[in-house]
Amino acid sequence: MKPYRTLMNLAVVLLLLLTTLATNADEISGHIGGFAGLKIMDSDDWPELDTHFAMGVLFDIKKESWPISISLDIFDTGDEYKHDGVKDLGHTTEYQLGVRKIFTNKYPNIQPYLGGGVSFMSAEQEYQDGSTIIKQDDNGVGGWFGAGMYYDMTASFVLGFDVRYSYGKVTLFDKELDAGGLYTGLTAGYQF
């Protein structure tokens, strides 16, 4: 699967934002990291294309006085299926804006969290038969909720895992489909 420009652009924007916010680092905390895993989708809506490889960027930021963090997570997923000389492709992108509650406990290196919010999604299906390509895409709005954990390897570097579910409808080839699904994956990144 080729790297997607959307994730690269977002990573640059988030790094610029992080650099700007560093001037008030004593009042602001947060995380920025990568995600790699799977997105399991409805097999009735996505026959033979229901298990996508997923990569993403997770970002959250919190002022000391806030009870919760603001989060922006972006995921890009895809799958392909080859049969009888035909290649079927499925692709989704989700911009998930929301909140994340990061809990502190008696184990200071472990930071469990819960989150949820709105998901702005796009989906695409493509069928390639030799030189003929048929493709459609659509956008939709839905929601997401999930949980995960950060584990502090050092004061700045965290590893973790994330599990979340998203939902939202799109229309492709005259059929209404759920473009969301169940994400599971590992995370690694920077905390400030």
Secondary structure, DSSP 8 states (H G I E B T S, - for coil): ----HHHHHHHHHHHHHHHHHGGGTTTEEEEEEEEEEEEE--TTTSTT--EEEEEEEEEEEEETT-SSEEEEEEEEEEEEEEETTEEEEEEEEEEEEEEEEE---SSTTEEEEEEEEEEEEEEEEEEEETTEEEEEEEEEEEEEEEEEEEEESSSSEEEEEEEEEEE-EEEETTEEEE---EEEEEEEEEE-
